[in-house]
Amino acid sequence: MNHRRTTTVIALAAAGLLLAGCSSSTPKADGRPATANQGTGTATAEAGTVDATGAFKAIAASVKTAKLGSTVTAENDGNHLLGRPNQYTSKITFTDIRIKATDTQGLKPGDVSYGGSIETFTNNNDATTRAKYIQTVTKGVPALGEYDYVHGPHLIRISRLLTPAQAKEYDTAGTKLG
């Protein structure tokens, strides 16, 4: 194996290991880069009083195409982060009916590409740290890109399969969270 090929194989393997903490599966490429946003709203709910399910209900009241998927538990958390120090204390996944089934073939249930997820932390700093980590890991891999919005202790992760305007609906709805 020549040096260039060996380097490429090692780089791909390292990227795969780093991404294990971001998602339980790898979505298809569409060439769109990852984006991050620290949220645009002001707090209207006391930070830490709403879990991921409550945050989803507030968002779904505005984004009618969002449908609750599942609640992540310590037993089914593919990232193994639920309840760990400085990680999310609750998490849900959801689908968005605007995403075509043909674009999600081969993905595992609960993958962000179906619509998204909401991860709730004990504080804004931990949510922001997680969002930055995801953006750093996915920066050079458009197939893993997603929209990430932090509102208070909530990280709203949105599928890259939605348009920027559609993803912005979630950010706007998230302003109710803090």
C-alpha positions in Angstrom: 0.0 0.0 0.0 1.5 3.4 -1.0 2.0 6.2 1.5 -0.9 8.4 0.1 -3.4 5.5 0.2 -2.3 4.6 3.8 -2.7 8.2 4.9 -6.2 8.3 3.4 -7.3 5.1 5.0 -6.0 6.3 8.4 -7.8 9.6 8.0 -11.1 8.0 7.1 -10.8 5.6 10.1 -10.1 8.4 12.5 -13.1 10.4 11.2 -15.3 7.4 11.7 -14.2 7.0 15.3 -14.8 10.7 16.0 -18.2 10.7 14.5 -19.4 7.9 16.7 -20.2 10.4 19.4 -22.3 12.5 17.0 -24.9 10.2 15.6 -25.8 6.6 15.6 -25.6 6.3 11.8 -24.2 8.1 8.8 -26.6 9.9 6.5 -26.3 10.2 2.7 -24.3 13.1 1.2 -26.1 16.1 -0.3 -23.1 18.5 -0.4 -24.7 21.0 2.0 -22.3 22.2 4.8 -23.0 22.0 8.5 -24.3 25.2 10.2 -24.4 26.2 13.8 -26.4 28.9 15.5 -26.5 29.9 19.1 -30.2 30.7 18.9 -31.9 34.0 18.2 -34.4 34.4 21.0 -34.6 35.4 24.6 -35.6 33.3 27.5 -39.4 32.8 28.0 -39.1 29.6 30.0 -37.0 29.1 33.0 -33.8 27.2 32.0 -33.8 23.6 33.1 -37.5 23.4 33.9 -38.4 21.8 30.5 -37.1 18.4 29.4 -36.6 17.4 25.8 -40.2 16.1 25.5 -41.6 19.4 26.8 -39.2 21.3 24.4 -40.5 19.3 21.5 -44.1 20.0 22.4 -43.4 23.7 22.4 -41.6 23.6 19.1 -44.2 21.3 17.4 -46.9 23.8 18.3 -45.2 26.1 15.7 -43.6 23.6 13.3 -46.6 21.4 12.3 -44.6 19.1 10.1 -42.6 17.8 13.2 -43.8 14.4 14.6 -42.4 12.9 17.8 -40.2 9.9 17.2 -38.9 8.3 20.3 -37.6 9.1 23.8 -33.9 8.2 24.3 -33.1 6.2 27.4 -29.8 5.1 28.9 -30.5 1.6 27.4 -31.1 2.8 23.8 -28.8 5.8 23.6 -26.5 5.1 20.7 -24.2 7.9 21.8 -24.0 6.6 25.4 -24.2 10.1 26.7 -27.5 10.3 28.5 -27.0 11.2 32.1 -23.2 11.3 31.9 -21.4 14.3 33.4 -21.8 17.4 31.3 -24.0 15.6 28.8 -27.7 15.6 28.0 -30.2 14.8 30.8 -33.0 14.0 28.3 -33.3 13.5 24.6 -36.0 12.8 22.0 -35.9 12.2 18.3 -38.5 13.4 15.8 -39.4 13.2 12.1 -40.4 15.9 9.7 -42.9 14.9 7.0 -41.2 17.2 4.4 -38.2 14.7 4.3 -38.6 12.2 1.5 -38.5 8.5 2.5 -36.1 7.9 -0.5 -33.6 10.2 1.1 -33.5 8.3 4.4 -33.2 4.7 3.1 -30.7 2.7 5.1 -30.7 5.0 8.1 -31.2 3.7 11.6 -34.4 4.7 13.5 -33.8 7.9 15.4 -31.2 9.3 13.1 -31.2 13.1 13.0 -31.6 12.9 9.2 -35.2 11.8 9.6 -36.0 15.3 11.1 -34.0 15.9 14.2 -33.5 15.6 17.9 -33.6 17.7 21.0 -31.0 17.2 23.6 -31.5 18.9 27.0 -28.7 19.7 29.3 -28.5 21.1 32.8 -27.1 24.4 31.5 -26.5 26.5 28.4 -22.7 25.9 28.5 -23.0 22.2 28.2 -25.5 22.5 25.3 -23.2 25.0 23.5 -20.2 22.7 24.1 -22.0 19.8 22.5 -23.1 21.9 19.5 -19.5 23.0 19.0 -18.2 19.5 19.2 -20.7 18.2 16.6 -19.9 21.1 14.3 -16.1 20.5 14.7 -16.4 16.8 13.9 -18.7 17.2 10.9 -17.1 20.4 9.5 -15.3 18.7 6.6 -17.8 16.0 5.9 -20.9 17.4 4.2 -22.7 14.1 4.4 -22.7 14.5 8.2 -23.8 18.1 8.3 -26.8 19.3 10.2 -28.3 22.5 11.6 -27.7 23.0 15.3 -29.5 25.6 17.4 -28.9 26.2 21.1 -31.7 27.8 23.1 -30.9 27.9 26.8 -30.1 24.3 27.9 -31.6 22.8 24.7 -29.7 21.7 21.6 -32.0 21.4 18.7 -30.4 19.3 16.0 -32.1 19.5 12.6 -31.7 17.3 9.5 -29.5 18.5 6.7 -32.2 17.2 4.3 -34.4 20.3 5.2 -33.8 23.6 3.4 -32.2 26.4 5.3 -35.6 28.2 5.5 -37.3 25.0 6.8 -34.5 24.5 9.4 -34.9 28.1 10.5 -38.5 27.4 11.5 -37.1 25.2 14.3 -34.7 27.9 15.4 -37.5 30.4 15.5 -39.8 28.1 17.4 -36.9 27.4 19.8 -36.9 31.0 20.9 -39.7 30.0 23.3 -37.4 27.8 25.2 -34.8 30.3 26.2 
